[in-house]
Amino acid sequence: MTDADWQRALDLQGNTTGVRLTGSEAIAQATDGESALPNLLRVVEGSVDGRARTAPFFSQRPGQVDTAVGNVLDQIAPQSAQPSTLGPRAAEAAGNVIDNTRQDINAQTRPLYDATGPVGPAGPTAPQVVPQAQFAPIAADPRFAAGLARLRGNAELAPDYAGMPDNSIAVVDAARS
């Protein structure tokens, strides 16, 4: 064991976390496990006299660890004085993230929807169409044909799509809805 290892062992025994270490534990840590002293300590703990001498020391360990962990967690995020408010605040924060994400998606996809040919009081303008080779399987689908018939026969919706071909993206989207 080097002088530096010895000093690290002493520093570990004098740690500020509140978890007291035996000399053999500190030496084992300081030497990266290159010590057999913890094995010797286990033999001592296994004896009647050794257990009587080490039990008071080790019986304090669970409380020391609880306190040390609690102190570290309090440094990361102190306990709330009103824990009943944490759930609603977390739900509100999550809702805001979801709403912002939805708004970002809408902002990014709006140009794509606009490019399909907006439908309004003035009617459609320059609708984008699905190329005939790609539209043929869609048109052959009986579900699409039924949806298209409902769309074209709907007195309220049909006028908005009247000037658009069946293979326009707006009509295909409306017919499948």
TORPA-4810 file (N, C-alpha, C, O; in nm, 3 decimals):
<nodes>
NODE_1_0.085_-0.117_0.000_0.000_0.000_0.000_0.090_0.124_0.000_0.185_0.132_0.077_M
NODE_2_0.058_0.218_-0.087_0.139_0.340_-0.095_0.091_0.443_0.006_-0.016_0.430_0.064_T
NODE_3_0.173_0.546_0.025_0.133_0.655_0.113_0.007_0.723_0.060_-0.080_0.765_0.138_D
NODE_4_-0.003_0.734_-0.073_-0.122_0.796_-0.133_-0.245_0.711_-0.106_-0.352_0.765_-0.078_A
NODE_5_-0.232_0.578_-0.115_-0.344_0.489_-0.084_-0.386_0.506_0.062_-0.505_0.510_0.093_D
NODE_6_-0.288_0.515_0.150_-0.316_0.532_0.292_-0.391_0.663_0.316_-0.487_0.667_0.393_W
NODE_7_-0.346_0.770_0.250_-0.412_0.899_0.268_-0.556_0.895_0.215_-0.647_0.950_0.276_Q
NODE_8_-0.575_0.828_0.097_-0.711_0.815_0.043_-0.800_0.737_0.140_-0.916_0.771_0.158_R
NODE_9_-0.745_0.632_0.202_-0.822_0.553_0.298_-0.864_0.640_0.416_-0.978_0.633_0.462_A
NODE_10_-0.770_0.721_0.466_-0.803_0.811_0.577_-0.910_0.913_0.536_-1.001_0.943_0.613_L
NODE_11_-0.897_0.965_0.413_-0.996_1.060_0.364_-1.134_0.995_0.352_-1.235_1.057_0.382_D
NODE_12_-1.136_0.870_0.308_-1.264_0.799_0.296_-1.327_0.776_0.433_-1.449_0.784_0.448_L
NODE_13_-1.244_0.748_0.531_-1.298_0.729_0.666_-1.350_0.860_0.723_-1.442_0.860_0.804_Q
NODE_14_-1.293_0.969_0.680_-1.338_1.100_0.729_-1.437_1.166_0.634_-1.450_1.289_0.634_G
NODE_15_-1.505_1.088_0.553_-1.598_1.144_0.453_-1.707_1.227_0.518_-1.737_1.210_0.636_N
NODE_16_-1.764_1.317_0.442_-1.867_1.409_0.494_-2.008_1.358_0.465_-2.106_1.427_0.496_T
NODE_17_-2.020_1.240_0.407_-2.155_1.188_0.377_-2.225_1.137_0.500_-2.347_1.126_0.501_T
NODE_18_-2.149_1.104_0.603_-2.208_1.052_0.725_-2.209_0.901_0.732_-2.256_0.844_0.831_G
NODE_19_-2.158_0.833_0.629_-2.149_0.688_0.632_-2.009_0.652_0.682_-1.909_0.675_0.614_V
NODE_20_-2.004_0.595_0.801_-1.875_0.560_0.861_-1.824_0.430_0.800_-1.900_0.335_0.783_R
NODE_21_-1.696_0.427_0.765_-1.634_0.307_0.708_-1.535_0.249_0.807_-1.471_0.322_0.884_L
NODE_22_-1.523_0.118_0.805_-1.417_0.054_0.884_-1.285_0.079_0.812_-1.283_0.119_0.696_T
NODE_23_-1.177_0.057_0.882_-1.045_0.073_0.820_-1.029_-0.020_0.701_-0.976_0.020_0.597_G
NODE_24_-1.076_-0.144_0.714_-1.060_-0.240_0.604_-1.144_-0.198_0.483_-1.100_-0.216_0.370_S
NODE_25_-1.263_-0.144_0.503_-1.346_-0.096_0.391_-1.277_0.021_0.321_-1.273_0.027_0.198_E
NODE_26_-1.225_0.114_0.400_-1.159_0.233_0.343_-1.034_0.192_0.265_-1.011_0.244_0.156_A
NODE_27_-0.955_0.100_0.319_-0.834_0.055_0.248_-0.872_-0.018_0.119_-0.808_0.003_0.016_I
NODE_28_-0.974_-0.101_0.125_-1.018_-0.173_0.004_-1.063_-0.074_-0.104_-1.031_-0.092_-0.221_A
NODE_29_-1.135_0.030_-0.065_-1.179_0.131_-0.162_-1.059_0.209_-0.215_-1.051_0.234_-0.336_Q
NODE_30_-0.969_0.246_-0.129_-0.854_0.327_-0.170_-0.761_0.251_-0.263_-0.692_0.311_-0.346_A
NODE_31_-0.758_0.119_-0.250_-0.669_0.039_-0.334_-0.744_-0.030_-0.447_-0.694_-0.125_-0.507_T
NODE_32_-0.865_0.016_-0.475_-0.948_-0.041_-0.583_-0.968_-0.191_-0.566_-0.960_-0.267_-0.662_D
NODE_33_-0.993_-0.233_-0.442_-1.024_-0.373_-0.414_-0.904_-0.465_-0.406_-0.920_-0.587_-0.405_G
NODE_34_-0.785_-0.410_-0.401_-0.664_-0.493_-0.399_-0.623_-0.532_-0.258_-0.506_-0.562_-0.232_E
NODE_35_-0.719_-0.532_-0.167_-0.688_-0.569_-0.029_-0.779_-0.684_0.013_-0.896_-0.689_-0.026_S
NODE_36_-0.725_-0.775_0.091_-0.804_-0.887_0.143_-0.859_-0.855_0.282_-0.919_-0.942_0.345_A
NODE_37_-0.839_-0.733_0.330_-0.885_-0.698_0.464_-1.036_-0.714_0.480_-1.079_-0.757_0.588_L
NODE_38_-1.121_-0.682_0.380_-1.265_-0.704_0.399_-1.298_-0.852_0.424_-1.393_-0.882_0.497_P
NODE_39_-1.222_-0.943_0.364_-1.245_-1.085_0.388_-1.212_-1.120_0.534_-1.283_-1.198_0.598_N
NODE_40_-1.105_-1.062_0.584_-1.068_-1.083_0.723_-1.175_-1.026_0.816_-1.209_-1.087_0.918_L
NODE_41_-1.228_-0.911_0.780_-1.334_-0.850_0.861_-1.456_-0.942_0.866_-1.520_-0.953_0.971_L
NODE_42_-1.490_-1.008_0.757_-1.605_-1.100_0.754_-1.581_-1.219_0.848_-1.673_-1.268_0.913_R
NODE_43_-1.458_-1.265_0.853_-1.425_-1.374_0.945_-1.444_-1.328_1.089_-1.500_-1.399_1.171_V
NODE_44_-1.396_-1.207_1.118_-1.410_-1.152_1.253_-1.558_-1.136_1.287_-1.601_-1.170_1.397_V
NODE_45_-1.636_-1.083_1.192_-1.780_-1.064_1.216_-1.851_-1.197_1.239_-1.951_-1.203_1.310_E
NODE_46_-1.799_-1.302_1.179_-1.861_-1.434_1.195_-1.833_-1.500_1.328_-1.900_-1.597_1.364_G
NODE_47_-1.738_-1.449_1.400_-1.708_-1.508_1.532_-1.798_-1.443_1.637_-1.847_-1.332_1.619_S
NODE_48_-1.818_-1.514_1.746_-1.907_-1.464_1.852_-1.853_-1.334_1.910_-1.927_-1.236_1.921_V
NODE_49_-1.727_-1.331_1.948_-1.670_-1.209_2.006_-1.661_-1.096_1.904_-1.687_-0.980_1.935_D
NODE_50_-1.624_-1.133_1.781_-1.612_-1.032_1.676_-1.747_-0.968_1.644_-1.756_-0.846_1.624_G
NODE_51_-1.850_-1.051_1.639_-1.984_-0.997_1.611_-2.027_-0.902_1.722_-2.086_-0.797_1.697_R
NODE_52_-1.997_-0.939_1.846_-2.035_-0.854_1.959_-1.966_-0.718_1.951_-2.023_-0.617_1.992_A
NODE_53_-1.843_-0.717_1.897_-1.768_-0.590_1.888_-1.806_-0.508_1.763_-1.807_-0.385_1.768_R
NODE_54_-1.838_-0.576_1.652_-1.866_-0.503_1.527_-2.014_-0.469_1.509_-2.048_-0.376_1.435_T
NODE_55_-2.103_-0.544_1.575_-2.247_-0.523_1.555_-2.291_-0.379_1.586_-2.367_-0.322_1.508_A
NODE_56_-2.247_-0.318_1.695_-2.291_-0.181_1.721_-2.250_-0.084_1.608_-2.324_0.007_1.573_P
NODE_57_-2.131_-0.107_1.553_-2.083_-0.020_1.445_-2.171_-0.038_1.320_-2.219_0.060_1.262_F
NODE_58_-2.190_-0.164_1.280_-2.263_-0.191_1.156_-2.414_-0.171_1.170_-2.482_-0.149_1.070_F
NODE_59_-2.467_-0.177_1.290_-2.611_-0.157_1.308_-2.652_-0.013_1.277_-2.769_0.014_1.250_S
NODE_60_-2.557_0.078_1.279_-2.586_0.218_1.248_-2.582_0.245_1.097_-2.628_0.350_1.052_Q
NODE_61_-2.528_0.152_1.019_-2.507_0.172_0.875_-2.637_0.202_0.798_-2.638_0.296_0.719_R
NODE_62_-2.747_0.127_0.818_-2.868_0.157_0.740_-2.918_0.301_0.759_-2.957_0.367_0.663_P
NODE_63_-2.915_0.348_0.882_-2.957_0.486_0.907_-2.862_0.587_0.845_-2.904_0.691_0.794_G
NODE_64_-2.732_0.556_0.849_-2.633_0.645_0.789_-2.653_0.653_0.637_-2.646_0.761_0.578_Q
NODE_65_-2.679_0.540_0.574_-2.700_0.538_0.429_-2.829_0.613_0.395_-2.831_0.691_0.300_V
NODE_66_-2.935_0.590_0.471_-3.061_0.662_0.446_-3.041_0.813_0.454_-3.088_0.888_0.368_D
NODE_67_-2.970_0.857_0.556_-2.944_1.000_0.573_-2.859_1.053_0.459_-2.888_1.161_0.405_T
NODE_68_-2.755_0.980_0.420_-2.666_1.026_0.312_-2.743_1.036_0.180_-2.728_1.134_0.107_A
NODE_69_-2.823_0.936_0.150_-2.901_0.938_0.025_-3.002_1.052_0.029_-3.018_1.125_-0.069_V
NODE_70_-3.070_1.068_0.141_-3.166_1.177_0.155_-3.102_1.314_0.134_-3.159_1.401_0.069_G
NODE_71_-2.982_1.331_0.189_-2.911_1.458_0.173_-2.875_1.484_0.027_-2.888_1.597_-0.021_N
NODE_72_-2.831_1.381_-0.043_-2.796_1.398_-0.185_-2.922_1.429_-0.265_-2.921_1.517_-0.351_V
NODE_73_-3.030_1.356_-0.239_-3.155_1.381_-0.312_-3.207_1.523_-0.284_-3.261_1.588_-0.374_L
NODE_74_-3.192_1.569_-0.161_-3.235_1.706_-0.129_-3.152_1.810_-0.203_-3.202_1.917_-0.235_D
NODE_75_-3.025_1.779_-0.230_-2.942_1.871_-0.308_-2.988_1.875_-0.453_-2.985_1.980_-0.517_Q
NODE_76_-3.032_1.760_-0.504_-3.079_1.753_-0.643_-3.214_1.821_-0.656_-3.234_1.906_-0.743_I
NODE_77_-3.307_1.784_-0.570_-3.442_1.840_-0.574_-3.500_1.834_-0.434_-3.547_1.729_-0.391_A
NODE_78_-3.497_1.945_-0.362_-3.548_1.946_-0.225_-3.695_1.903_-0.220_-3.771_1.924_-0.315_P
NODE_79_-3.733_1.843_-0.108_-3.872_1.801_-0.091_-3.962_1.924_-0.091_-3.926_2.030_-0.040_Q
NODE_80_-4.078_1.906_-0.149_-4.175_2.015_-0.156_-4.244_2.032_-0.022_-4.272_1.935_0.048_S
NODE_81_-4.270_2.157_0.013_-4.346_2.184_0.136_-4.492_2.145_0.116_-4.563_2.120_0.214_A
NODE_82_-4.537_2.140_-0.010_-4.675_2.102_-0.042_-4.673_1.991_-0.148_-4.695_2.018_-0.266_Q
NODE_83_-4.646_1.867_-0.107_-4.634_1.760_-0.204_-4.762_1.735_-0.285_-4.755_1.680_-0.395_P
NODE_84_-4.877_1.774_-0.231_-5.003_1.752_-0.303_-5.012_1.836_-0.430_-5.097_1.810_-0.515_S
NODE_85_-4.926_1.936_-0.443_-4.931_2.021_-0.563_-4.842_1.967_-0.675_-4.850_2.014_-0.789_T
NODE_86_-4.756_1.868_-0.645_-4.661_1.820_-0.745_-4.730_1.750_-0.862_-4.694_1.774_-0.977_L
NODE_87_-4.827_1.665_-0.835_-4.896_1.593_-0.942_-4.963_1.687_-1.040_-4.941_1.676_-1.161_G
NODE_88_-5.046_1.780_-0.991_-5.110_1.873_-1.084_-5.009_1.959_-1.161_-5.030_1.989_-1.279_P
NODE_89_-4.899_1.999_-1.095_-4.799_2.079_-1.166_-4.730_1.997_-1.274_-4.703_2.046_-1.383_R
NODE_90_-4.700_1.870_-1.243_-4.638_1.783_-1.343_-4.734_1.760_-1.459_-4.692_1.759_-1.575_A
NODE_91_-4.862_1.740_-1.430_-4.962_1.720_-1.536_-4.973_1.844_-1.624_-4.984_1.834_-1.746_A
NODE_92_-4.971_1.961_-1.562_-4.979_2.085_-1.640_-4.856_2.102_-1.728_-4.867_2.140_-1.845_E
NODE_93_-4.738_2.072_-1.673_-4.615_2.083_-1.752_-4.617_1.985_-1.869_-4.578_2.019_-1.980_A
NODE_94_-4.663_1.863_-1.844_-4.671_1.763_-1.952_-4.772_1.808_-2.057_-4.746_1.794_-2.177_A
NODE_95_-4.885_1.862_-2.014_-4.985_1.912_-2.108_-4.930_2.024_-2.195_-4.958_2.031_-2.314_G
NODE_96_-4.852_2.113_-2.134_-4.792_2.222_-2.210_-4.694_2.169_-2.315_-4.691_2.219_-2.428_N
NODE_97_-4.615_2.069_-2.277_-4.521_2.010_-2.373_-4.598_1.947_-2.489_-4.560_1.963_-2.605_V
NODE_98_-4.704_1.875_-2.458_-4.785_1.812_-2.563_-4.848_1.918_-2.653_-4.845_1.905_-2.775_I
NODE_99_-4.905_2.023_-2.594_-4.967_2.130_-2.674_-4.863_2.199_-2.763_-4.890_2.225_-2.880_D
NODE_100_-4.746_2.229_-2.707_-4.641_2.293_-2.787_-4.595_2.204_-2.901_-4.571_2.251_-3.012_N
NODE_101_-4.584_2.076_-2.873_-4.544_1.981_-2.978_-4.650_1.977_-3.087_-4.616_1.978_-3.206_T
NODE_102_-4.775_1.972_-3.049_-4.885_1.970_-3.146_-4.884_2.097_-3.231_-4.903_2.091_-3.352_R
NODE_103_-4.862_2.211_-3.168_-4.856_2.337_-3.242_-4.738_2.339_-3.339_-4.750_2.389_-3.451_Q
NODE_104_-4.624_2.285_-3.296_-4.507_2.278_-3.384_-4.535_2.188_-3.505_-4.498_2.221_-3.617_D
NODE_105_-4.600_2.075_-3.480_-4.634_1.984_-3.590_-4.729_2.054_-3.687_-4.710_2.047_-3.809_I
NODE_106_-4.829_2.122_-3.633_-4.924_2.192_-3.719_-4.855_2.301_-3.800_-4.885_2.319_-3.919_N
NODE_107_-4.764_2.374_-3.738_-4.693_2.481_-3.809_-4.607_2.424_-3.922_-4.596_2.484_-4.029_A
NODE_108_-4.547_2.308_-3.898_-4.461_2.248_-4.000_-4.541_2.181_-4.111_-4.495_2.175_-4.225_Q
NODE_109_-4.658_2.130_-4.079_-4.736_2.059_-4.181_-4.838_2.148_-4.251_-4.892_2.109_-4.355_T
NODE_110_-4.864_2.267_-4.197_-4.963_2.356_-4.260_-4.932_2.381_-4.407_-5.024_2.376_-4.488_R
NODE_111_-4.807_2.408_-4.447_-4.780_2.429_-4.590_-4.815_2.307_-4.675_-4.855_2.321_-4.791_P
NODE_112_-4.800_2.189_-4.619_-4.834_2.068_-4.693_-4.986_2.059_-4.715_-5.031_2.022_-4.823_L
NODE_113_-5.062_2.092_-4.613_-5.208_2.092_-4.628_-5.252_2.201_-4.725_-5.340_2.180_-4.808_Y
NODE_114_-5.190_2.317_-4.713_-5.226_2.426_-4.803_-5.197_2.389_-4.948_-5.268_2.431_-5.039_D
NODE_115_-5.093_2.311_-4.970_-5.056_2.272_-5.106_-5.154_2.175_-5.169_-5.151_2.154_-5.290_A
NODE_116_-5.243_2.115_-5.088_-5.340_2.022_-5.144_-5.449_2.094_-5.219_-5.528_2.030_-5.289_T
NODE_117_-5.457_2.223_-5.207_-5.561_2.300_-5.274_-5.667_2.337_-5.173_-5.760_2.261_-5.150_G
NODE_118_-5.653_2.453_-5.114_-5.749_2.492_-5.009_-5.890_2.501_-5.064_-5.913_2.545_-5.177_P
NODE_119_-5.983_2.460_-4.982_-6.124_2.466_-5.017_-6.185_2.578_-4.933_-6.164_2.583_-4.812_V
NODE_120_-6.259_2.665_-4.996_-6.322_2.773_-4.922_-6.437_2.828_-5.002_-6.480_2.767_-5.100_G
NODE_121_-6.488_2.941_-4.962_-6.603_3.000_-5.031_-6.573_3.025_-5.179_-6.663_3.017_-5.263_P
NODE_122_-6.448_3.056_-5.210_-6.413_3.083_-5.350_-6.384_2.954_-5.426_-6.362_2.957_-5.547_A
NODE_123_-6.384_2.840_-5.355_-6.358_2.713_-5.421_-6.212_2.676_-5.414_-6.131_2.750_-5.357_G
NODE_124_-6.177_2.563_-5.471_-6.039_2.515_-5.463_-5.948_2.593_-5.556_-5.990_2.646_-5.660_P
NODE_125_-5.821_2.599_-5.516_-5.723_2.664_-5.601_-5.607_2.569_-5.622_-5.545_2.523_-5.526_T
NODE_126_-5.578_2.541_-5.745_-5.464_2.458_-5.787_-5.444_2.335_-5.700_-5.342_2.325_-5.632_A
NODE_127_-5.538_2.243_-5.700_-5.521_2.124_-5.615_-5.408_2.035_-5.664_-5.385_2.019_-5.784_P
NODE_128_-5.339_1.977_-5.568_-5.237_1.878_-5.602_-5.308_1.746_-5.624_-5.407_1.715_-5.557_Q
NODE_129_-5.257_1.669_-5.718_-5.322_1.542_-5.749_-5.226_1.426_-5.727_-5.104_1.441_-5.734_V
NODE_130_-5.284_1.310_-5.701_-5.209_1.187_-5.690_-5.190_1.136_-5.832_-5.288_1.123_-5.905_V
NODE_131_-5.068_1.107_-5.874_-5.046_1.057_-6.011_-5.134_0.934_-6.039_-5.158_0.852_-5.950_P
NODE_132_-5.181_0.923_-6.162_-5.277_0.819_-6.199_-5.227_0.679_-6.165_-5.305_0.595_-6.120_Q
NODE_133_-5.097_0.652_-6.185_-5.044_0.518_-6.154_-5.058_0.484_-6.006_-5.081_0.369_-5.970_A
NODE_134_-5.044_0.585_-5.920_-5.058_0.563_-5.776_-5.204_0.571_-5.733_-5.242_0.512_-5.632_Q
NODE_135_-5.285_0.644_-5.809_-5.425_0.660_-5.771_-5.509_0.539_-5.810_-5.611_0.512_-5.746_F
NODE_136_-5.469_0.466_-5.913_-5.549_0.353_-5.963_-5.582_0.253_-5.853_-5.698_0.213_-5.842_A
NODE_137_-5.486_0.210_-5.771_-5.523_0.114_-5.665_-5.617_0.176_-5.562_-5.702_0.106_-5.506_P
NODE_138_-5.602_0.306_-5.537_-5.692_0.373_-5.442_-5.833_0.374_-5.499_-5.928_0.341_-5.429_I
NODE_139_-5.846_0.412_-5.626_-5.978_0.420_-5.690_-6.043_0.283_-5.697_-6.166_0.274_-5.691_A
NODE_140_-5.965_0.177_-5.709_-6.020_0.043_-5.719_-6.068_-0.011_-5.584_-6.139_-0.111_-5.580_A
NODE_141_-6.030_0.053_-5.476_-6.070_0.006_-5.343_-6.217_0.041_-5.320_-6.254_0.158_-5.329_D
NODE_142_-6.300_-0.058_-5.291_-6.443_-0.031_-5.271_-6.471_0.064_-5.155_-6.571_0.136_-5.157_P
NODE_143_-6.384_0.066_-5.055_-6.404_0.159_-4.943_-6.386_0.303_-4.989_-6.461_0.392_-4.949_R
NODE_144_-6.286_0.325_-5.075_-6.266_0.459_-5.128_-6.385_0.498_-5.217_-6.436_0.610_-5.207_F
NODE_145_-6.428_0.407_-5.302_-6.542_0.436_-5.391_-6.665_0.472_-5.311_-6.738_0.565_-5.348_A
NODE_146_-6.691_0.401_-5.200_-6.807_0.432_-5.116_-6.791_0.568_-5.050_-6.886_0.647_-5.044_A
NODE_147_-6.670_0.597_-5.000_-6.645_0.727_-4.938_-6.656_0.840_-5.038_-6.707_0.947_-5.005_G
NODE_148_-6.608_0.818_-5.159_-6.618_0.920_-5.264_-6.763_0.945_-5.299_-6.802_1.060_-5.318_L
NODE_149_-6.842_0.841_-5.308_-6.985_0.857_-5.339_-7.056_0.936_-5.228_-7.138_1.022_-5.256_A
NODE_150_-7.021_0.905_-5.102_-7.081_0.982_-4.990_-7.041_1.129_-4.997_-7.124_1.217_-4.977_R
NODE_151_-6.913_1.155_-5.027_-6.864_1.293_-5.037_-6.933_1.367_-5.150_-6.983_1.478_-5.130_L
NODE_152_-6.937_1.308_-5.267_-6.997_1.374_-5.384_-7.148_1.390_-5.367_-7.207_1.481_-5.424_R
NODE_153_-7.211_1.302_-5.290_-7.355_1.309_-5.269_-7.397_1.393_-5.149_-7.516_1.414_-5.127_G
NODE_154_-7.302_1.441_-5.071_-7.333_1.519_-4.952_-7.363_1.663_-4.992_-7.276_1.732_-5.045_N
NODE_155_-7.485_1.707_-4.966_-7.528_1.840_-5.009_-7.445_1.951_-4.945_-7.426_2.056_-5.006_A
NODE_156_-7.394_1.929_-4.826_-7.316_2.033_-4.759_-7.170_2.034_-4.803_-7.112_2.141_-4.818_E
NODE_157_-7.109_1.916_-4.823_-6.968_1.908_-4.855_-6.937_1.908_-5.005_-6.835_1.960_-5.048_L
NODE_158_-7.027_1.849_-5.083_-7.001_1.832_-5.226_-6.963_1.963_-5.296_-6.871_1.961_-5.379_A
NODE_159_-7.028_2.076_-5.267_-6.991_2.199_-5.339_-6.846_2.241_-5.318_-6.785_2.299_-5.407_P
NODE_160_-6.790_2.212_-5.199_-6.650_2.249_-5.172_-6.553_2.169_-5.257_-6.442_2.215_-5.284_D
NODE_161_-6.592_2.051_-5.300_-6.504_1.962_-5.375_-6.547_1.945_-5.522_-6.488_1.866_-5.596_Y
NODE_162_-6.650_2.018_-5.562_-6.709_2.000_-5.695_-6.609_2.022_-5.808_-6.612_1.950_-5.907_A
NODE_163_-6.521_2.118_-5.795_-6.427_2.148_-5.903_-6.299_2.069_-5.896_-6.208_2.091_-5.976_G
NODE_164_-6.289_1.976_-5.803_-6.165_1.900_-5.786_-6.180_1.761_-5.846_-6.285_1.699_-5.835_M
NODE_165_-6.074_1.713_-5.910_-6.079_1.577_-5.963_-6.074_1.474_-5.850_-6.027_1.505_-5.740_P
NODE_166_-6.121_1.354_-5.876_-6.123_1.249_-5.774_-5.984_1.217_-5.721_-5.971_1.174_-5.606_D
NODE_167_-5.880_1.238_-5.802_-5.744_1.206_-5.758_-5.673_1.324_-5.693_-5.552_1.319_-5.671_N
NODE_168_-5.746_1.432_-5.662_-5.683_1.542_-5.588_-5.663_1.496_-5.444_-5.742_1.420_-5.390_S
NODE_169_-5.557_1.545_-5.384_-5.526_1.504_-5.247_-5.638_1.543_-5.153_-5.671_1.467_-5.061_I
NODE_170_-5.698_1.660_-5.173_-5.806_1.705_-5.087_-5.925_1.610_-5.096_-5.985_1.576_-4.993_A
NODE_171_-5.961_1.565_-5.218_-6.076_1.475_-5.235_-6.043_1.338_-5.174_-6.125_1.280_-5.103_V
NODE_172_-5.924_1.287_-5.203_-5.884_1.157_-5.148_-5.890_1.163_-4.994_-5.941_1.071_-4.930_V
NODE_173_-5.839_1.270_-4.935_-5.839_1.284_-4.791_-5.982_1.293_-4.738_-6.015_1.227_-4.639_D
NODE_174_-6.067_1.373_-4.802_-6.205_1.388_-4.757_-6.285_1.260_-4.775_-6.369_1.228_-4.691_A
NODE_175_-6.260_1.185_-4.882_-6.335_1.062_-4.908_-6.301_0.951_-4.809_-6.384_0.865_-4.780_A
NODE_176_-6.180_0.953_-4.759_-6.142_0.848_-4.665_-6.183_0.881_-4.523_-6.176_0.794_-4.436_R
NODE_177_-6.224_1.004_-4.495_-6.262_1.047_-4.359_-6.398_1.000_-4.319_-6.442_1.028_-4.208_S
</nodes>
